[in-house]
C-alpha cells in the first residue's frame, strides 16, 4: 500500500520526478462502504433504459370471438383465445416501460466519491507529472500507461485541453478517459488503476473537497 504523505509523481520517462502530499484533501477521506454501495446502486439503476414491454390480454390482437359455446361441449369454459393460458395469448404481469432512476442527496454522493477515491489512493492510484507522448498515436498512449504499471481496467483522468488524448484512446479496450469534474463512483471502483495527471489531481482536490 502506497503512503499518501509522499505519493510519487511519474515523468514522461516513467521515473519518479516529484512527490505530492495527499494527507489533506479528497484522497484522505474516510471510506463508508454502505454509502459507496448506495451510490453505485443509484448510478447503475439510473442508467437502465426501462424500455422492456409486453402485451397483456387486452392488448393482444384478435380473440374477440368466443372460441366455443359455454355449455355442452365437454371442454372448459373459454371466453377468448387471447387468454394468458392460450398460445399467443397475453402476458400476465409482464414488464412495462418504466423509470428505474433513483436519487441520492448530493452531499452523500460526494462523500461516497471521496471514499472511493481514498480507497484508490491506498492501492491503485498513479499520478503523472504530465501526459506527454512522442506521437499522438494509440500505441504510444498504451505504452505510456504500461510503463507506469497501468494495465487491465484503467481510468485515465486528464485536463480538458488534452482533447487529442480522448481521440486516440477511444479504441483502447478497458480504458476510460474522463475529466476530473466528470468523476463518478462506479468508474472509480470499476478500474484497477486510476491514472491522474498532477494538474487534474489538484483540480479534483478543489472540485470534490
C-alpha positions as a Markdown table, in Angstrom:
| # | Residue | x | y | z |
|---|---|---|---|---|
| 1 | Unk | 0.0 | 0.0 | 0.0 |
| 2 | Unk | 1.4 | 3.4 | -1.1 |
| 3 | Unk | 1.9 | 6.1 | 1.6 |
| 4 | Unk | -0.2 | 9.1 | 0.7 |
| 5 | Unk | 2.0 | 11.6 | 2.5 |
| 6 | Unk | 4.7 | 11.3 | -0.1 |
| 7 | Unk | 3.0 | 10.0 | -3.2 |
| 8 | Unk | 5.3 | 9.6 | -6.3 |
| 9 | Unk | 4.7 | 11.6 | -9.5 |
| 10 | Unk | 5.9 | 9.9 | -12.6 |
| 11 | Unk | 7.5 | 11.8 | -15.5 |
| 12 | Unk | 7.4 | 11.1 | -19.3 |
| 13 | Unk | 10.3 | 8.6 | -18.9 |
| 14 | Unk | 8.2 | 6.7 | -16.3 |
| 15 | Unk | 10.5 | 7.6 | -13.5 |
| 16 | Unk | 9.5 | 9.4 | -10.2 |
| 17 | Unk | 10.2 | 13.1 | -10.7 |
| 18 | Unk | 8.3 | 14.6 | -7.8 |
| 19 | Unk | 6.1 | 13.8 | -4.8 |
| 20 | Unk | 2.7 | 15.1 | -3.7 |
| 21 | Unk | 1.1 | 15.1 | -0.3 |
| 22 | Unk | -2.4 | 13.6 | -0.2 |
| 23 | Unk | -2.9 | 13.6 | 3.5 |
| 24 | Unk | -5.1 | 16.7 | 3.5 |
| 25 | Unk | -7.9 | 16.6 | 1.0 |
| 26 | Unk | -10.2 | 14.3 | -1.0 |
| 27 | Unk | -7.8 | 11.3 | -1.1 |
| 28 | Unk | -7.5 | 11.2 | 2.7 |
| 29 | Unk | -11.3 | 10.9 | 3.4 |
| 30 | Unk | -12.8 | 8.0 | 5.3 |
| 31 | Unk | -14.4 | 5.2 | 3.4 |
| 32 | Unk | -18.1 | 4.3 | 4.2 |
| 33 | Unk | -18.7 | 1.0 | 2.4 |
| 34 | Unk | -22.5 | 1.2 | 2.7 |
| 35 | Unk | -22.6 | 4.7 | 1.4 |
| 36 | Unk | -20.4 | 3.8 | -1.6 |
| 37 | Unk | -22.7 | 0.8 | -2.3 |
| 38 | Unk | -25.8 | 3.0 | -2.3 |
| 39 | Unk | -24.1 | 5.4 | -4.7 |
| 40 | Unk | -23.2 | 2.6 | -7.1 |
| 41 | Unk | -26.7 | 1.1 | -7.0 |
| 42 | Unk | -28.2 | 4.5 | -7.6 |
| 43 | Unk | -25.9 | 5.2 | -10.6 |
| 44 | Unk | -26.4 | 1.8 | -12.2 |
| 45 | Unk | -30.2 | 1.8 | -11.7 |
| 46 | Unk | -30.5 | 5.3 | -13.2 |
| 47 | Unk | -28.6 | 4.1 | -16.3 |
| 48 | Unk | -31.2 | 1.5 | -17.0 |
| 49 | Unk | -33.4 | 2.3 | -20.0 |
| 50 | Unk | -36.6 | 0.6 | -18.7 |
| 51 | Unk | -38.0 | 0.0 | -22.2 |
| 52 | Unk | -38.9 | -3.6 | -21.8 |
| 53 | Unk | -42.6 | -4.1 | -22.7 |
| 54 | Unk | -45.1 | -7.0 | -23.2 |
| 55 | Unk | -48.7 | -7.1 | -24.2 |
| 56 | Unk | -51.5 | -8.0 | -21.8 |
| 57 | Unk | -54.6 | -9.9 | -22.8 |
| 58 | Unk | -56.4 | -6.7 | -23.5 |
| 59 | Unk | -53.7 | -5.5 | -25.9 |
| 60 | Unk | -53.1 | -8.7 | -28.0 |
| 61 | Unk | -54.7 | -8.5 | -31.4 |
| 62 | Unk | -57.7 | -10.8 | -32.0 |
| 63 | Unk | -59.6 | -13.0 | -29.6 |
| 64 | Unk | -62.8 | -11.1 | -29.8 |
| 65 | Unk | -65.0 | -14.1 | -30.6 |
| 66 | Unk | -65.8 | -16.7 | -28.0 |
| 67 | Unk | -64.0 | -19.9 | -29.1 |
| 68 | Unk | -66.9 | -22.2 | -28.5 |
| 69 | Unk | -70.2 | -22.0 | -26.7 |
| 70 | Unk | -70.3 | -22.0 | -22.9 |
| 71 | Unk | -72.0 | -25.4 | -22.3 |
| 72 | Unk | -72.4 | -28.9 | -23.6 |
| 73 | Unk | -69.0 | -29.2 | -25.4 |
| 74 | Unk | -67.2 | -31.2 | -22.7 |
| 75 | Unk | -64.5 | -28.6 | -22.7 |
| 76 | Unk | -63.5 | -26.0 | -20.2 |
| 77 | Unk | -65.2 | -22.6 | -20.4 |
| 78 | Unk | -63.3 | -20.1 | -22.5 |
| 79 | Unk | -64.1 | -16.6 | -23.4 |
| 80 | Unk | -61.1 | -15.5 | -25.5 |
| 81 | Unk | -58.3 | -17.1 | -27.5 |
| 82 | Unk | -56.0 | -14.4 | -26.1 |
| 83 | Unk | -56.2 | -15.6 | -22.6 |
| 84 | Unk | -52.8 | -15.9 | -20.9 |
| 85 | Unk | -53.2 | -19.7 | -20.8 |
| 86 | Unk | -53.5 | -19.9 | -24.6 |
| 87 | Unk | -50.7 | -19.9 | -27.0 |
| 88 | Unk | -50.4 | -16.4 | -28.5 |
| 89 | Unk | -52.3 | -15.0 | -25.5 |
| 90 | Unk | -51.4 | -12.1 | -23.4 |
| 91 | Unk | -48.7 | -12.0 | -20.7 |
| 92 | Unk | -49.6 | -11.9 | -17.0 |
| 93 | Unk | -47.8 | -9.2 | -15.0 |
| 94 | Unk | -45.2 | -8.7 | -17.8 |
| 95 | Unk | -42.8 | -5.7 | -17.8 |
| 96 | Unk | -44.0 | -2.3 | -19.0 |
| 97 | Unk | -41.9 | 0.8 | -19.8 |
| 98 | Unk | -40.9 | 2.4 | -16.5 |
| 99 | Unk | -38.1 | 4.5 | -15.0 |
| 100 | Unk | -35.6 | 2.8 | -12.7 |
| 101 | Unk | -33.9 | 6.1 | -11.8 |
| 102 | Unk | -33.3 | 6.9 | -8.2 |
| 103 | Unk | -31.6 | 9.7 | -6.4 |
| 104 | Unk | -29.1 | 10.3 | -3.6 |
| 105 | Unk | -28.6 | 13.5 | -1.8 |
| 106 | Unk | -25.7 | 15.5 | -3.3 |
| 107 | Unk | -23.7 | 15.6 | -0.1 |
| 108 | Unk | -24.0 | 11.8 | 0.3 |
| 109 | Unk | -22.9 | 11.2 | -3.3 |
| 110 | Unk | -19.9 | 13.5 | -2.9 |
| 111 | Unk | -18.9 | 11.7 | 0.3 |
| 112 | Unk | -19.2 | 8.3 | -1.5 |
| 113 | Unk | -17.0 | 9.6 | -4.3 |
| 114 | Unk | -14.4 | 10.9 | -1.8 |
| 115 | Unk | -14.4 | 7.5 | -0.1 |
| 116 | Unk | -13.9 | 5.7 | -3.5 |
| 117 | Unk | -11.0 | 8.0 | -4.3 |
| 118 | Unk | -9.5 | 7.5 | -0.9 |
| 119 | Unk | -9.7 | 3.7 | -1.4 |
| 120 | Unk | -7.8 | 4.1 | -4.7 |
| 121 | Unk | -5.2 | 6.2 | -3.1 |
| 122 | Unk | -4.3 | 3.3 | -0.9 |
| 123 | Unk | -4.0 | 0.9 | -3.8 |
| 124 | Unk | -4.4 | 1.7 | -7.5 |
| 125 | Unk | -3.6 | 5.4 | -7.9 |
| 126 | Unk | -0.9 | 6.6 | -10.3 |
| 127 | Unk | 0.0 | 10.3 | -10.7 |
| 128 | Unk | 1.6 | 11.6 | -13.9 |
| 129 | Unk | 3.5 | 14.9 | -13.9 |
| 130 | Unk | 2.2 | 15.4 | -17.5 |
| 131 | Unk | 0.9 | 13.2 | -20.2 |
| 132 | Unk | 3.4 | 13.9 | -23.0 |
| 133 | Unk | 3.5 | 11.4 | -25.9 |
| 134 | Unk | 6.2 | 11.2 | -28.7 |
| 135 | Unk | 3.4 | 10.9 | -31.2 |
| 136 | Unk | -0.4 | 11.2 | -30.9 |
| 137 | Unk | -0.8 | 7.5 | -31.6 |
| 138 | Unk | -2.9 | 5.0 | -29.7 |
| 139 | Unk | 0.1 | 2.7 | -29.3 |
| 140 | Unk | 2.1 | 5.5 | -27.7 |
| 141 | Unk | -0.7 | 6.1 | -25.2 |
| 142 | Unk | -0.9 | 2.4 | -24.3 |
| 143 | Unk | 2.9 | 2.2 | -24.0 |
| 144 | Unk | 3.0 | 5.2 | -21.7 |
| 145 | Unk | 0.3 | 3.8 | -19.4 |
| 146 | Unk | 2.0 | 0.4 | -19.4 |
| 147 | Unk | 5.3 | 1.9 | -18.4 |
| 148 | Unk | 3.8 | 3.2 | -15.1 |
| 149 | Unk | 2.1 | -0.1 | -14.4 |
| 150 | Unk | -1.3 | 0.8 | -15.6 |
| 151 | Unk | -2.7 | -2.3 | -17.1 |
| 152 | Unk | -6.1 | -4.1 | -17.0 |
| 153 | Unk | -9.0 | -1.8 | -16.4 |
| 154 | Unk | -7.7 | 1.8 | -16.4 |
| 155 | Unk | -9.4 | 5.1 | -15.8 |
| 156 | Unk | -7.4 | 8.0 | -17.1 |
| 157 | Unk | -8.3 | 11.4 | -15.7 |
| 158 | Unk | -6.8 | 14.3 | -17.8 |
| 159 | Unk | -7.2 | 18.1 | -18.3 |
| 160 | Unk | -9.9 | 19.3 | -20.7 |
| 161 | Unk | -7.3 | 20.8 | -23.0 |
| 162 | Unk | -5.9 | 17.4 | -23.8 |
| 163 | Unk | -8.7 | 16.7 | -26.3 |
| 164 | Unk | -6.4 | 14.7 | -28.6 |
| 165 | Unk | -5.9 | 12.1 | -25.9 |
| 166 | Unk | -9.6 | 11.4 | -25.9 |
| 167 | Unk | -9.5 | 10.7 | -29.7 |
| 168 | Unk | -6.6 | 8.3 | -29.6 |
| 169 | Unk | -7.9 | 6.5 | -26.5 |
| 170 | Unk | -11.4 | 5.7 | -27.8 |
| 171 | Unk | -10.5 | 2.3 | -29.3 |
| 172 | Unk | -8.4 | 1.0 | -26.4 |
| 173 | Unk | -10.0 | -1.9 | -24.6 |
| 174 | Unk | -10.7 | -1.5 | -20.9 |
| 175 | Unk | -9.6 | 2.2 | -21.0 |
| 176 | Unk | -11.9 | 5.1 | -19.9 |
| 177 | Unk | -10.9 | 8.7 | -20.1 |
| 178 | Unk | -12.6 | 11.4 | -18.1 |
| 179 | Unk | -12.1 | 14.9 | -16.7 |
| 180 | Unk | -11.9 | 15.5 | -13.0 |
| 181 | Unk | -15.4 | 17.1 | -13.0 |
| 182 | Unk | -16.9 | 14.0 | -14.5 |
| 183 | Unk | -15.6 | 11.5 | -12.0 |
| 184 | Unk | -18.2 | 9.1 | -10.6 |
| 185 | Unk | -18.2 | 6.4 | -8.0 |
| 186 | Unk | -18.9 | 3.5 | -10.4 |
| 187 | Unk | -16.0 | 4.2 | -12.8 |
| 188 | Unk | -13.6 | 4.8 | -9.9 |
| 189 | Unk | -14.5 | 1.4 | -8.4 |
| 190 | Unk | -14.5 | -0.3 | -11.9 |
| 191 | Unk | -10.9 | 0.5 | -12.7 |
| 192 | Unk | -7.9 | -1.4 | -11.4 |
| 193 | Unk | -5.7 | 1.6 | -11.9 |
| 194 | Unk | -6.7 | 5.2 | -11.6 |
| 195 | Unk | -4.2 | 7.3 | -13.6 |
| 196 | Unk | -4.4 | 11.1 | -13.0 |
| 197 | Unk | -2.2 | 13.9 | -14.2 |
| 198 | Unk | -0.8 | 16.2 | -11.5 |
| 199 | Unk | -2.7 | 19.2 | -12.8 |
| 200 | Unk | -6.0 | 17.4 | -12.8 |
| 201 | Unk | -5.3 | 15.9 | -9.4 |
| 202 | Unk | -5.1 | 19.4 | -8.0 |
| 203 | Unk | -8.4 | 20.3 | -9.7 |
| 204 | Unk | -10.1 | 17.1 | -8.2 |
| 205 | Unk | -9.0 | 18.3 | -4.8 |
| 206 | Unk | -10.7 | 21.6 | -5.4 |
| 207 | Unk | -13.9 | 20.3 | -7.0 |
| 208 | Unk | -14.7 | 17.3 | -4.8 |
| 209 | Unk | -13.5 | 18.6 | -1.4 |
